[in-house]
Amino acid sequence: MKNTALTQTHESLGAKMVPFAGYNMPVQYEGINIEHETVRNAVGVFDVSHMGEFLIEGEYALELIQKVSSNDASKLTIGKAQYSCLPNDDGGIVDDLIIYKIKEETYLLVVNASNIEKDWNWIQSKNNIGANMRDLSEDYSLLAIQGPKSIEAMQSLTSHDLSAIKFYNFIVGDFAGIEHVIISATGYTGSGGFEIYCKNNEVKQIWDKVLDAGASFGIKPVGLAARDTLRLEMGYCLYGNDIDDTTSPIEAGLGWVTKFNKDFTNYKALKAEKEHGTNRKLIAFELDERGIPRQGYDIVDSSGKKIGIVTSGTMSPSLGKGIGLGYVPTVFSDVNSKIQIQIRKKAVPATIVKLPFYKG
């Protein structure tokens, strides 16, 4: 089991630690609902240093990224980031990721912790053009400072105007007494904020100063459990649940990051899906009655026949009702359609809704 540079810090704060993607990670501190509401209403800080970081540079860097990713990375300018995915050869997804253009011919790819080795090998297998690749995952830490008070709470820690960093833009600058930190207006919660990339030997100083600066704004450390409820309220896909090697970006609702103005892995098959439609779709649903949908529960029609499966589900702290995502045949996927979720012996009625669940 790997540790992040902050594992001892989390333990000293009383975090409940669990194995996650090969790392010893804090799942919660005070409780999921408290931490969730802190991010929705104030500001919280997550240690997500288990995420992977690859540097791709040189004159062939963009060519390689264009070849392996679904989005159009040629649109990136220095200081901009882009959500994308890595299609596989069979219509599925190797991983989803964020691509940062650090400078000309230098890109940072941020990938999921559970897929670091898989992604590295996949991209390397497509790199027959001589792009320079470096895996920085073991050397870098990542903090996510999320919530509507993030700008106000963190402004004292940097000489840069945080309010000027637009969504999916970033700067490299000073933060919490450390130079050359990436301050990125990205996140996985839907409540605004920043992600801070730094070296492992810098993260403890940054963590401590973030908690000090945010104290008067009600900042709390937040674990992975609330990260999951926050992302699900926004309908953000989680790799391994809602997307994987068997789900296409089109059926997963990721057509918006799948651009067909370039040649990339399996693009012809995905283009055909985009033009002709898919047999199934990822849908979002809310329960009409009490209950908590969980990953793996069956989705059934009015006669009780299984038509799909729940990929993510929880009791939404913000909405006070059960919400979830799942795949069903396209004929059952219209918004406002009625379905049922098989929760143990009871088929609980649910309604297909438009994302996000949480409107803010």
NULONU-441882 format. One record per residue: y, z, x of N, C-alpha, C in turn. Coordinates in steps of 0.02 Angstrom, whole numbers, plus 50000, padded with zeros to 5 digits. Each point is the difference from the previous one (the first is absolute). Layout:
     n_v     n_w     n_u    ca_v    ca_w    ca_u     c_v     c_w     c_u
       Y       Z       X       Y       Z       X       Y       Z       X
...
This chain:
     n_v     n_w     n_u    ca_v    ca_w    ca_u     c_v     c_w     c_u
   49940   50000   50043   50060   50000   49957   50062   50000   50044
   50044   49951   49990   50062   49998   50039   50053   50045   49968
   50046   50024   50042   50057   50038   49976   50064   49960   50011
   50051   50012   49959   50066   49973   50016   50035   50051   50046
   50057   49981   50026   50037   50045   50044   50025   50062   49963
   49997   49998   49933   50027   50055   49959   49945   50042   49965
   49937   49988   50017   49946   50035   49966   50009   50076   50001
   50015   50027   50058   50009   50073   50005   50060   50024   49959
   50052   49959   49998   50059   50016   49959   49980   50005   49926
   49961   49953   49976   49979   50001   49930   49958   50062   49986
   49955   50015   50046   49957   50059   49991   50042   50064   49998
   50052   50003   50042   50042   50060   50001   50042   50006   49936
   50011   49944   49966   50037   50000   49937   49954   50014   49940
   49936   50010   50015   49953   50017   49946   49972   49940   49963
   50005   49941   50031   49975   49940   49966   49925   50003   49992
   49976   49972   49945   49928   49990   49992   49984   49934   50036
   49957   50003   50050   49985   49942   50041   49934   49968   49977
   49999   49934   49999   49939   49964   49980   49989   49940   50047
   49938   49976   50007   49989   49939   50038   50025   49940   49960
   50039   49957   50031   50025   49940   49966   50005   49944   50052
   49964   49946   49989   50001   49941   50045   49988   50020   50073
   49956   50049   50009   49983   50021   50068   50048   50050   50031
   50050   50021   49961   50050   50048   50024   49996   50065   49960
   50020   50054   50032   50008   50065   49968   50070   50002   49970
   50006   49994   49934   50066   49990   49969   50016   50053   49947
   50064   50015   49990   50019   50048   49948   49998   49967   49931
   49958   50026   49955   49995   49972   49933   50052   50032   49953
   50015   50065   50012   50053   50033   49962   50020   50065   50035
   50059   50023   49982   50027   50063   50027   50006   50051   49943
   50052   49993   49959   50009   50047   49943   49961   49978   49939
   49991   49936   49992   49966   49974   49940   50025   49930   49984
   49956   49960   49971   50015   49929   49989   50062   49991   49956
   50003   50035   49944   50055   49990   49953   50067   50020   50029
   50001   50057   50036   50063   50022   50031   50024   49949   50051
   49953   49976   50041   50018   49952   50052   50021   49933   49970
   49965   49979   49948   50017   49938   49965   50071   50003   49972
   50015   50055   49964   50066   50007   49970   50055   50005   50052
   49984   50030   50058   50049   50006   50054   50022   49930   50023
   49952   49954   50006   50017   49932   50022   50037   49962   49944
   49981   50010   49938   50033   49965   49945   50073   50025   49991
   50012   50063   50013   50065   50030   49984   50044   50018   50059
   49970   50008   50059   50039   50023   50058   49979   49961   50062
   49963   50032   50045   49978   49966   50061   49939   50036   50028
   49951   49961   50021   49940   50027   50031   49985   49962   50064
   49960   50031   50043   49981   49966   50063   49924   50000   50008
   49973   49941   50015   49929   49990   50010   49986   49983   50074
   49945   50026   50025   49975   49976   50064   49948   49945   49985
   50017   49939   50016   49953   49944   49989   49986   49965   50067
   49994   50041   50051   49989   49975   50068   49931   49969   50010
   49957   50006   49950   49934   49968   50005   50004   49925   49992
   50055   49974   49974   50008   49928   49991   49997   49964   50068
   49981   49936   49999   49993   49962   50061   50060   49956   50014
   50016   49991   50064   50057   49957   50020   49977   49951   50054
   50010   49936   49987   49985   49947   50048   50065   49966   50019
   50010   49987   50064   50057   49961   50023   49975   49930   50017
   50031   49950   49970   49982   49930   50015   50063   49966   50026
   49996   49973   50061   50060   49973   50031   49985   49935   50038
   50055   49969   50022   49994   49938   50038   50015   49939   49957
   49999   49942   50032   50021   49939   49964   49952   49981   49943
   49938   50026   50002   49952   49982   49947   49992   50056   49948
   50041   50051   50005   49993   50058   49954   50007   49979   49927
   50054   49965   49984   50011   49980   49930   49945   49954   49976
   49978   49955   50043   49947   49953   49980   49937   50037   49980
   49982   50052   50039   49940   50039   49984   50009   50039   49935
   50058   50030   49992   50013   50039   49939   49999   49955   49938
   50029   49941   50006   49999   49952   49944   49929   49979   49982
   49958   49996   50051   49931   49978   49991   49958   50052   49964
   50012   50065   50014   49956   50053   49973   50029   50034   49938
   50065   49993   49987   50030   50037   49944   50019   49953   49943
   50002   50029   49939   50012   49959   49940   50074   49987   49987
   50043   50046   50020   50071   49991   49988   50030   49954   50053
   50063   49980   49990   50032   49954   50047   50043   50039   50049
   49970   50016   50058   50035   50040   50050   50056   49963   50035
   50004   49934   49990   50055   49962   50031   50067   50018   49968
   49996   50031   49941   50062   50020   49965   50030   50064   50030
   49961   50036   50040   50024   50063   50029   50054   49987   50053
   50052   50041   49997   50050   50002   50053   49996   50069   50033
   50029   50008   50059   49996   50064   50035   50029   50055   49955
   49962   50055   49993   50022   50055   49957   49974   49996   49929
   49956   49951   49987   49971   49995   49932   49925   50011   50003
   49973   50027   49946   49928   50012   49994   49974   49963   49938
   49935   49990   49998   49969   49960   49947   49931   50027   49984
   49987   50008   49936   49933   50019   49977   49957   49937   49997
   49937   50005   50021   49957   49942   50003   49928   50022   49996
   49954   49952   50002   49929   50018   50006   49966   49951   50047
   49941   50021   50023   49958   49959   50044   49942   49974   49958
   50002   49937   49978   49943   49974   49961   49940   49990   50046
   49940   50007   49971   49940   49984   50038   49977   49929   49983
   49943   49980   50027   49977   49931   49989   49966   49990   49933
   49988   50056   49964   49959   49996   49940   50039   50014   49936
   50066   50000   50003   50040   50012   49941   50023   50071   49991
   49978   50046   50044   50021   50070   49996   50055   50016   50049
   50011   50066   50010   50055   50024   50041   49973   50044   50056
   50016   49984   50062   49981   50041   50057   50040   50066   49998
   50065   49994   49984   50043   50059   49996   50068   49978   49972
   50039   50049   49977   50071   49987   49987   50039   50034   50055
   50061   49977   50012   50037   50024   50059   50074   49987   49991
   50040   50029   50045   50072   49985   50004   50013   49970   50068
   50039   49946   50001   50018   49964   50061   50074   50011   50013
   50017   50024   50060   50069   50012   50021   50018   49951   50055
   50058   49968   49994   50025   49958   50055   50046   50043   50043
   49975   50021   50059   50037   50046   50043   50054   49962   50040
   49980   49945   50029   50047   49954   50034   49969   49931   50000
   50035   49951   50028   49971   49933   50002   49933   50003   50037
   49950   49971   49969   49932   49996   50028   49966   50068   50008
   50024   50051   49963   49968   50067   50001   49994   50027   49929
   49939   50013   49980   49986   50024   49932   49955   50062   50003
   50013   50047   49954   49959   50059   49992   49962   49993   49934
   49934   50006   50003   49958   49998   49940   49975   50070   49987
   50012   50026   49940   49978   50068   49982   49944   49993   49949
   49941   50026   50019   49939   49990   49960   49971   50067   49979
   49953   49997   49953   49969   50061   49974   49954   50033   50052
   50001   50066   49999   49962   50040   50050   49926   49983   50001
   49971   49992   49941   49928   49988   49996   49980   49931   50025
   50050   49956   50009   49986   49930   50018   50024   49981   50070
   50021   50048   50041   50031   49983   50064   49955   49956   50042
   49939   50021   50011   49954   49961   50042   49982   49933   49968
   49987   50002   49935   49983   49939   49963   50056   49949   50003
   50062   50023   49988   50058   49955   50001   50011   49971   50069
   49996   50044   50051   50011   49978   50069   49950   49944   50017
   49936   50012   49985   49949   49950   50016   50010   49936   49961
   50022   50007   49937   50011   49940   49958   50058   49958   50028
   50055   50032   50014   50058   49962   50026   49984   49970   50068
   49966   50039   50041   49980   49975   50067   49954   49940   49995
   49956   50000   49950   49953   49944   49991   50036   49936   49982
   50060   50006   49971   50040   49941   49981   50050   49981   50054
   50004   50041   50053   50050   49989   50052   49973   49955   50056
   49993   49936   49983   49978   49953   50052   50060   49962   50028
   50060   50027   49989   50061   49965   50020   50039   50039   50053
   49974   50059   50020   50030   50035   50056   50058   50046   49984
   50004   50025   49936   50051   50050   49985   49981   50066   50034
   50050   50037   50024   49987   50065   50032   49992   50054   49947
   49945   50037   50003   49986   50052   49951   49990   50067   50035
   50032   50052   49971   49991   50068   50026   49989   50048   49942
   49949   50042   50007   49986   50051   49948   50035   50064   50021
   50053   50019   49963   50039   50060   50016   49981   50060   49957
   49947   49992   49960   49984   50050   49948   49991   50071   50028
   49970   50006   50058   49987   50067   50029   50062   50032   50029
   50052   49961   50011   50059   50024   50036   50059   50018   49955
   49997   49977   49938   50058   50007   49956   49986   50044   49939
   50051   50035   49979   49998   50041   49939   50045   49970   49947
   49987   50018   49938   50039   49973   49944   50012   50055   49949
   50064   50012   49985   50019   50046   49947   50031   49961   49942
   49983   50018   49939   50032   49970   49941   50044   50054   49968
   50065   49988   49998   50048   50046   49968   50021   49966   49935
   49977   50027   49944   50005   49965   49936   50033   50042   49946
   50040   49967   49958   50032   50034   49944   50073   49981   49994
   50030   50011   49941   50069   49978   49987   50052   50034   50044
   49983   50057   50030   50049   50035   50043   49989   49985   50074
   49958   49951   50016   49983   49986   50070   50061   49983   50042
   50043   49956   49974   50058   49977   50040   50045   50060   50015
   50018   50036   49947   50045   50057   50006   49971   50053   50046
   49936   50013   49993   49968   50054   50038   49992   49983   50074
   49992   49935   50015   49984   49980   50069   50060   49973   50039
   50056   49988   49966   50056   49967   50033   50025   50037   50062
   49996   50066   50000   50024   50039   50057   49958   49990   50063
   49941   49970   49993   49954   49992   50057   50010   49935   50039
   50045   49957   49976   50009   49935   50034   50073   49978   49999
   50018   49961   50050   50069   49972   50002   50006   49937   49957
   49944   49976   49974   50001   49940   49958   50010   50017   49927
   50031   49955   49963   50011   50010   49929   49935   49983   49962
   49964   50052   49979   49935   49989   49967   50008   49962   49934
   50056   50009   49967   50010   49966   49935   50008   49925   50009
   50013   49977   50061   50009   49929   50014   49933   49964   50013
   49946   50038   50007   49935   49969   50013   49968   49982   49933
   49999   49936   49985   49974   49977   49935   49924   50005   49998
   49972   49997   49939   49928   50004   49990   49965   49946   50041
   49947   50019   50034   49962   49956   50044   50041   49971   50057
   50049   50039   50022   50037   49987   50062   49991   50061   50045
   50014   49992   50064   49993   50056   50047   50048   49992   50058
   50011   50056   50035   50038   49998   50062   49960   50036   50054
   50017   49987   50063   49973   50039   50055   50058   50039   50028
   49997   50067   49994   50058   50040   50020   49982   50072   50011
   50052   50042   50005   49989   50072   50012   49984   50036   49935
   49955   50049   50006   49982   50041   49942   49973   50067   50025
   50029   50053   49975   49977   50068   50017   49998   50012   50075
   50049   49972   50035   50005   50012   50072   49956   49955   50043
   49966   49952   49969   49957   49953   50036   50030   49930   49995
   50003   49966   50057   50025   49930   50000   49944   49951   49984
   50019   49941   49978   49953   49944   49990   49944   50016   49950
   50019   50029   49945   49954   50014   49945   50009   49944   49948
   49945   49978   49970   50006   49952   49945   50013   50040   49936
   50056   49985   49967   50018   50030   49936   49996   49945   49948
   49949   50003   49959   49985   49945   49954   50007   50022   49927
   50036   49961   49960   50008   50016   49929   49940   49973   49960
   49942   50027   50018   49938   49982   49966   49966   50064   49978
   49947   49994   49962   49964   50059   49977   49951   49980   49946
   49963   50050   49977   49943   49987   49956   50005   50043   49937
   50062   50021   49983   50008   50048   49945   50041   49974   49942
   50043   49951   50012   50043   49976   49947   50062   50043   49988
   50012   50049   50043   50058   50044   49992   50050   49993   50058
   49994   49946   50038   50047   49988   50054   49985   50043   50061
   50036   49986   50054   49991   50039   50060   49986   49957   50061
   49972   50032   50052   49993   49967   50065   49932   50015   50030
   49980   49955   50045   49941   50013   50042   50024   49999   50072
   49979   50050   50038   50023   50010   50068   49942   49990   50048
   50006   49950   50045   49949   49987   50050   50025   50026   50067
   49958   50041   50033   50019   50029   50064   49937   50010   50042
   50009   50020   50063   49943   50014   50042   49971   50069   49983
   49936   50008   50015   49966   50063   49982   50035   50062   50029
   50027   49993   50061   50032   50059   50031   50070   50014   49974
   50023   49958   49953   50066   50010   49970   49997   50026   49928
   49941   49994   49969   49997   50010   49927   50010   50074   49980
   49978   50047   50043   50009   50071   49981   50074   50018   49996
   50039   49976   50048   50072   50013   49998   50032   49969   49938
   49979   49939   49983   50027   49966   49941   49980   50037   49936
   49936   50018   49995   49975   50037   49941   50040   50064   49988
   50009   50039   50054   50037   50064   49993   50072   49989   49979
   50033   49950   50029   50070   49987   49983   50007   49972   49930
   49951   49960   49978   50000   49973   49932   49996   50058   49949
   49955   50048   50013   49993   50056   49954   50063   50044   50001
   50031   50008   50059   50062   50039   50004   50056   49966   49962
   50009   49935   50013   50055   49962   49969   49991   49996   49924
   49937   49998   49978   49987   49992   49928   49995   50066   49962
   50004   50056   50036   49988   50066   49968   50045   50012   49940
   50065   49985   50008   50046   50013   49944   49993   49949   49943
   49959   49948   50012   49988   49949   49947   49931   50010   49968
   49967   50054   50019   49935   50016   49969   49941   49962   50029
   50006   49978   50062   49945   49962   50031   49937   50041   50004
   49943   49967   49992   49935   50031   50009   49954   49951   50036
   49952   50026   50039   49948   49955   50026   49954   49980   49943
   49978   49938   50001   49960   49973   49945   49935   49971   50028
   49945   50011   49964   49935   49977   50023   49978   49934   49969
   49941   49979   50020   49974   49935   49979   49984   49997   49925
   49985   50057   49969   49984   50000   49928   50060   49978   49959
   50059   50029   50016   50061   49980   49963   50021   49929   50019
   49987   49980   50062   50014   49930   50020   49961   49952   49954
   49939   50020   49982   49959   49957   49957   50026   49999   49928
   50020   50057   49973   50026   50000   49931   50067   49963   49997
   50041   50007   50052   50065   49965   50002   49991   49925   50003
   49954   49976   50043   49990   49927   50006   49969   49972   49937
   49955   50039   49969   49967   49975   49939   50050   49994   49942
   50047   50047   49995   50052   49993   49948   50041   49937   50008
   50004   49974   50061   50036   49937   50012   49954   49939   49993
   49935   50012   49996   49952   49945   49997   49989   49966   50067
   50014   50035   50055   49988   49972   50066   49925   50002   50015
   49974   49945   50025   49929   49996   50015   49981   50043   50060
   49941   50031   49995   49972   50038   50056   49939   49962   50025
   50001   49985   50066   49943   49964   50028   49938   50044   49997
   49944   49969   49979   49938   50037   49991   49989   50021   49928
   50054   50004   49961   49995   50013   49928   50015   49937   49961
   50063   49978   50002   50024   49946   49957   49994   49931   50033
   49999   49999   50065   49990   49937   50037   49949   50013   50056
   49960   49950   50014   49952   50006   50055   49975   49930   50019
   49945   49997   50036   49974   49936   50024   49975   49955   49944
   49994   50027   49940   49973   49960   49944   50053   49982   49948
   50061   50025   50008   50054   49986   49950   50049   49951   50029
   50018   49949   49962   50049   49952   50026   50070   50025   49986
   50049   49980   50043   50069   50021   49987   50026   49976   49932
   49974   49944   49976   50025   49973   49936   49977   50044   49942
   49936   50018   49999   49976   50042   49944   50026   50071   50005
   50020   50021   50061   50028   50068   50010   50075   50003   49985
   50029   49944   49977   50072   49999   49984   50044   49995   50062
   49972   49975   50055   50039   49993   50062   50018   49927   50014
   50004   49961   49947   50022   49930   50007   50070   49996   50030
   50040   50052   49989   50070   50000   50025   50003   50006   50076
   49945   50021   50032   50000   50001   50074   49951   49947   50027
   49985   49952   49959   49954   49946   50020   50037   49934   49993
   50023   49973   50057   50045   49942   50001   49962   49938   50025
   50004   49947   49960   49960   49941   50014   50041   49944   50034
   50055   50019   50032   50040   49951   50038   49978   49998   50073
   49941   50027   50014   49973   50002   50068   49924   50003   49996
   49969   49987   50057   49927   50003   50005   49981   50070   50025
   49958   50036   49963   49975   50065   50023   49927   50007   49978
   49967   50052   50023   49929   50010   49987   49984   49993   49925
   49955   49952   49984   49974   49992   49932   50053   49980   49949
   50056   49970   50024   50055   49988   49953   49982   49949   49946
   49956   49953   50015   49983   49948   49949   49966   50032   49940
   49953   50044   50013   49965   50034   49944   50047   50044   49961
   50045   50036   50035   50047   50043   49966   50051   49960   49960
   50020   49943   50027   50047   49956   49964   49968   49975   49935
   49936   49983   50003   49964   49978   49939   49998   50056   49948
   49990   50062   50024   50001   50058   49954   50068   50007   49968
   50052   49992   50040   50069   50008   49974   50013   49947   49946
   49976   49939   50013   50014   49945   49953   49957   50002   49938
   49937   50021   50007   49953   49996   49944   49985   50068   49967
   50024   50054   50032   49987   50066   49973   49936   50029   50027
   49992   50065   49991   49941   50036   50025   49959   50025   49940
   49937   50015   50014   49956   50025   49947   50014   50072   49981
   50028   50037   50047   50016   50070   49986   50068   50016   50028
   50027   50056   49976   50067   50022   50022   50001   50076   50008
   50043   50022   50046   50013   50072   50006   50051   50018   49946
   49981   50048   49957   50045   50021   49946   50020   50073   50010
   50055   50019   49968   50024   50069   49999   49992   50025   49929
   49978   50063   49993   49991   50027   49933   50022   50073   49996
   50019   50020   49940   50015   50070   49985   49952   50023   49946
   49974   50061   50007   49957   50027   49948   50042   50018   49938
   49972   49987   49942   50034   50017   49937   49986   50072   49979
   49949   50031   50030   49982   50069   49984   49991   50038   50066
   49988   50065   49994   49990   50042   50060   49940   49975   50040
   50005   50005   50065   49944   49982   50043   50026   49978   50068
   49956   50000   50049   50020   49978   50066   49951   49945   50022
   50026   49938   50007   49956   49946   50024   49991   50008   50076
   49940   49984   50023   49986   50006   50072   49970   49935   50025
   50008   49990   50066   49970   49941   50031   49926   49997   49985
   49977   49940   49980   49928   49991   49986   49982   50006   49927
   50045   50026   49958   49986   50005   49928   49997   49930   49970
   49958   49992   49949   49995   49935   49966   50059   49988   49953
   50021   49938   49997   50047   49977   49948   49958   49963   49948
   50006   50020   49937   49959   49971   49948   50043   49970   49944
   49970   49953   49962   50037   49971   49943   49988   50043   49938
   50025   49977   49943   49997   50040   49939   49928   50013   49976
   49953   49958   50022   49931   50010   49980   49961   50042   50050
   50036   50023   50053   49967   50041   50050   49968   49961   50057
   50010   49935   50000   49970   49958   50053   50044   50003   50063
   49967   50010   50057   50037   50004   50063   50032   49933   50017
   50066   50001   50014   50035   49938   50018   50033   50005   50069
   50001   50061   50028   50034   50007   50065   49990   50069   50028
   50038   50014   50053   49993   50063   50035   50069   50026   50022
   50010   50066   49998   50062   50030   50023   49999   50002   50076
   50053   49976   50032   50004   50001   50073   50043   50058   50025
   50049   50021   49962   50040   50060   50015   50019   50033   49934
   49999   50066   50000   50020   50035   49939   50020   50071   50015
   50045   50027   49958   50023   50069   50010   50035   50024   49937
   50017   50064   50000   50046   50027   49950   50069   49993   50031
   50043   49960   49970   50067   49989   50028   50043   50062   49992
   50022   50030   50057   50044   50058   49995   50067   49985   49966
   50025   49939   50009   50066   49982   49972   49995   49984   49925
   49945   49969   49979   49993   49978   49931   49960   50049   49957
   49961   50043   50033   49960   50048   49962   49943   49968   49961
   49976   49943   50025   49943   49967   49966   49956   49966   50052
   49939   49983   49980   49954   49967   50044   50020   49927   50010
   50001   49978   50063   50017   49930   50016   49949   49973   50049
   49995   49934   50003   49953   49971   50048   50008   49926   50008
   49964   49974   50049   49995   49929   50014   49926   49981   49997
   49986   49938   49983   49931   49978   50000   49995   49925   49989
   49942   49973   50014   49989   49928   49990   49963   49988   49934
   50026   49950   49962   49966   49978   49939   50002   49924   49998
   49957   49968   49960   50006   49928   49991   50070   49981   49975
   50025   49944   50023   50069   49980   49983   50013   49999   49925
   49949   49983   49961   50009   49997   49926   50017   50068   49970
   49985   50054   50036   50015   50068   49976   50064   50029   50032
   50038   49960   50037   50051   50028   50045   50071   50000   49973
   50010   49977   49938   50069   49996   49975   50031   50069   49991
   50064   50005   50018   50038   50062   49990   50000   50018   49926
   49994   50064   49986   49996   50029   49932   49930   49994   49969
   49953   49967   50034   49931   49998   49975   49969   50070   50003
   49953   50011   49955   49965   50064   49997   49932   49995   50037
   49986   50050   50041   49935   50005   50033   49977   50073   49993
   49943   50016   50029   49977   50070   50000   49973   50017   50070
   50011   50062   50019   49975   50024   50064   49943   50050   49986
   49942   49986   50028   49943   50044   49990   50005   50061   50045
   50022   50056   49972   50007   50063   50037   49942   50044   49979
   49950   50005   50043   49937   50033   49984   49971   49970   49936
   49991   50040   49947   49967   49971   49940   50049   49972   49949
   50065   50006   50015   50050   49978   49951   50037   49937   50023
   50007   49952   49954   50040   49941   50013   50071   50015   49977
   50046   50009   50048   50069   50020   49984   50043   49938   49994
   50035   49991   49943   50042   49940   49992   50058   49998   50049
   50016   49939   50021   50055   49989   50048   50035   49935   49984
   50061   49994   50026   50041   49940   49989   50018   49970   50067
   49993   49934   50005   50021   49964   50061   50076   49997   50001
   50030   50018   50055   50073   50004   50005   50024   49958   50060
   50066   49990   50002   50031   49964   50055   50021   50051   50053
   49990   49982   50062   50019   50044   50056   50075   49996   50013
   50030   50052   50029   49969   50063   50019   49992   50047   49941
   49955   50049   50007   49995   50052   49949   50063   50042   49999
   50023   50018   50059   50059   50043   50007   50061   49957   50009
   50048   50007   49953   50059   49956   50001   50060   50033   50037
   49995   50065   50016   50054   50032   50038   50059   50020   49957
